[in-house]
């Protein structure tokens, strides 16, 4: 009885070189020497680095080269007979830089600004005296400057007096401490996942090892959040008075980046590190709303930023440090989704690979 062919398609006893697959392998080895293969690999790596470099330049310059306000929400307090006309005038400015909405009183307008429902409030003075613009520059000084410029260009004859309800802390400079803290936490997260992969391999062999790695990343994330809170609160006094909130926001930020980075590497191997750099550095940092508020960014970056861990973290850190934690529900959901998604993707990939492994042959037993 003829024996069935082996897994490589050849009959038992036939030389591997006599099969089509064997001949192809032999020809490939002759055509591509090990040295040539190394050269090709080096070229591909350099090409990948070049692509990431150019993507970095395009993303940052594209986001920052021409900050233009678009539909910045502004509450309007004015005499009832004039309110509708003022709102229509603001909304009719060419390019739609502002989006006016009514407020019934000065107190309501102040609350809307401090709870981040709007970026500013315009108090219209009767008899063409100076209007008052209520702002909170802790949410981004460049946004305040853009608002002032838009109003002056819209009606140069009408003076506007700026009242800053919530300026940045003295040690926070231009209100960028939340942004720089978020950048450091995200970078720490994906670098931690890369370090784990470099030490133990990108793809965990089984779910048990995957859980051990995630546990290690979780511990590191808690320590990362603690360290960040110590630096911005106790060391530099940049964001004082919110230590516990900053700690746990920092821990979740680090773990979201670490879990997502691990998932990328489990699914893609070493290429997952490049994907982490693309998402968290090339796209995430310029769209986070740190240097410029999201209302000043071009549409792509403005829409992308809130959906990435960088932007969500900046919103949480800034709004807890300066605005009592208002307007943060979406940011909490975004960070949680990245963390949970990374854990789930890693778990499913590890279990799938375990299921595909061939069972070990049973040991022979004598009777």
Secondary structure as UniProt FT lines:
FT   TURN            7..8
FT   TURN            12..13
FT   HELIX           16..18
FT   HELIX           20..31
FT   HELIX           34..64
FT   TURN            65..66
FT   STRAND          72..77
FT   HELIX           80..91
FT   TURN            94..95
FT   STRAND          98..102
FT   HELIX           106..114
FT   TURN            115..116
FT   STRAND          120..123
FT   HELIX           126..128
FT   STRAND          131..135
FT   HELIX           137..139
FT   HELIX           141..154
FT   TURN            156..157
FT   STRAND          160..164
FT   HELIX           170..172
FT   TURN            173..175
FT   HELIX           177..200
FT   HELIX           207..229
FT   HELIX           230..235
FT   TURN            240..241
FT   HELIX           243..268
FT   TURN            269..270
FT   HELIX           271..277
FT   HELIX           278..283
FT   TURN            284..287
FT   HELIX           294..296
FT   HELIX           299..305
FT   TURN            306..307
FT   HELIX           309..322
FT   TURN            324..325
FT   HELIX           329..356
//
